[in-house]
Amino acid sequence: MRFVPVVFRQRRLRPQHAVIVLGAVLVLAYGASTFLSLRHAYQQTLRDATATLESMARSAETGTSHLLFEIDATLLGVDRMLGTVLSGMQWEDPAVETLLRQFDEQKLAITELLILDDKGREVNRSHSAPGRARNYADSALFTAHRSGGPSNLFIGSPERSNVNGDWSIMLSRPLIRDNVVCGVIAAEVPIATFGELFNALVTTSATRVSLMLDDGILIASEPDQQQAIGRVPKFASAVLAAVAEGPAGLLEVSADEEGDGRLRSFRSVPGRPLIVTVSRERADMLRQWDEEWTASVAAFALFACTAATLVGLVLCALKRQQLAAARLRQGEARLRRQTSLLQSTLENIGEGLSVFDSQGRLVARNSRFCELLDLPPDLAASAPLRDILALQAIRGDFGDDDSEAEIAGRLERFYRDVPTVKERVTPAGRILQIRRRAMPDGAVVSVYSDITDIKSSERKLIQARSQAEIANRSKSDFLANMSHELRTPLNAIIGFSEIISHELFGPMSNQKYLEYMKDIHNSSLHLLSIINDVLDMSKIEAGKLELSKEVLNIQNVIADVIRMMNERAESRGIELIAQPFDAKADIWADERAMKQIFLNLLSNAIKFSKAGGKVYVRGVADQPTLAVVEFEDHGIGMDEEEQERALQPFGQAKPVTTRNYGGTGLGLPITKGLVEAHGGKLTITSRPGCGTIVRVILPMESKAMQATA
């Protein structure tokens, strides 16, 4: 058999674990102490409450026995008086009634004394009244003494009094003459008598004293429970079962039996068929202990929180200490990595780099620095700046001037002229851009970039731009000349075609020729309009647009434009709606240019609107220095890309626009150029299928402009 050695790894207890264990032990010890103290207080509270209940039950039993003894003595006294002093009198005699009244008045606990004959008929009472005599032959207070029944005191069940209707009980004794029961003497005792007796014992509303018969019927209760008198309460069965085992004891009644948990002490009244019980709610008995329990739990919670806080603070301190140590180790490792990365970065960047300290010593450099300045690759890291300049001067990098003076001047400027950016041509023909900047400790960092190719590209770009500008000027001159050359014959064609179409020199015999001549006239006008637009666009691009500015009432200009375009709008069933400015709005502008701007915009709004639609021209002057004119239609609309294209010369929002609506694509660019020439701004807000709002923003006429005008 092969044995495999088992190695147990010894684990060192971490400081955090030790602190947590110590804190947990302290909290558990305090909690155990608190629990034991509360448990002892709980048991002591129950013992004290039990002793109090037993004492109260004993007092109630003693008081009840004493009260019954007095009543029994009264009944025996009446019996003795009837057998001695009034032995020769009939029980119906008024003297007997007087005797009964005297005994009744001596005992406040008795409401009525009455005498029954051997047939159970009432023959006399302490407070007689006509018609009140009853027959008690079937009553328990009579039948209990008949045919050799007990000669002791009989206690009946509670019943309503015939005198005042209150609850009372009947106590009776037999009248025996010559060993023969010849009648019964009875006393009516109000239940309130027992209530007054028990009231002196009750100290709290949660304490209850009850008196019941040995068959469970409740006689009296304090606090008073009128609805329960004469009935068997829920707890009676448990009490009777306990009495069967002993005359006195303690019983705990559950919440299901009486509605709340109670402790009940019971005692049998000696020689009487009565049981006295005293009960108290468990919650009332434990109220003080509950307060102590709450305070103890709060104290324990406070202690636990304090201990947890202290443990947390210690753990945080330990954690911070460990984190600081870990960060220190990580920082050292990171510094090593960053140093290596920095050196690798310096070696692989396209620029040369050098750092000279305030004493003129080289503290950092990369190989590109040596390559661009043609220095030895093994240049020492601490080489003096003077030695490097001397090497370059001897080589002739600085020309044929005095090398010592050149070196001294360059040393002075090296630290003085920072930050600086300059260019230098090396003997090899390279163009270097040198950027120098001072560092906080007095050192100077220099970056050397080879910009030979960049300079070559710049020269080519400048040449290309110059050629483009020349070509643009040539184009503008060509367009201007061509526009002039084209307009001269066009004007002649327009004039002659207009004369012929109007038949100024006589009618034409063939109407077809007249229609052709009108087409020639309209086509010539259209071509002239295109040539004018091209010429205007050329002037705007060349910056040669001449404006004749004056103070204009912008509302009058808008009204003229609407009047001019009204016929075209009506031909398509489009309604022009003008919403003028609220107040007078004057601008400093060229009237012809303003009309051209508004005509172009209103013409576009009508052209791109749906037949039967509406076009709005509104003036807005919500700012004192600006006048805003809006042209709104609900036509085809444009997206952002189409808007940008529409503002370019010869651009159309959509290729299909040219086929469907015509136009050269110069209207909006010319309008935008004219607005900007007046110092204004043109904006477009549009959505495809929803329409377009073109907004012209112009500066209001100022006092200075008006004075100049």
Beta strands, then each sheet from edge to edge (+ up, - down):
strand 1: 112-117
strand 2: 122-125
strand 3: 154-155
strand 4: 159-160
strand 5: 167-177
strand 6: 180-190
strand 7: 207-213
strand 8: 218-222
strand 9: 248-253
strand 10: 262-268
strand 11: 274-281
strand 12: 352-356
strand 13: 362-365
strand 14: 420-425
strand 15: 431-438
strand 16: 444-450
strand 17: 549-553
strand 18: 575-579
strand 19: 586-590
strand 20: 614-623
strand 21: 626-633
strand 22: 681-687
strand 23: 691-699
sheet 1: 2+ 1- 6+ 5- 3+
sheet 2: 2+ 1- 6+ 5- 4+
sheet 3: 8+ 7- 11+ 10- 9+
sheet 4: 13+ 12- 16+ 15- 14+
sheet 5: 17+ 19-
sheet 6: 18+ 20+ 21- 23+ 22-
end
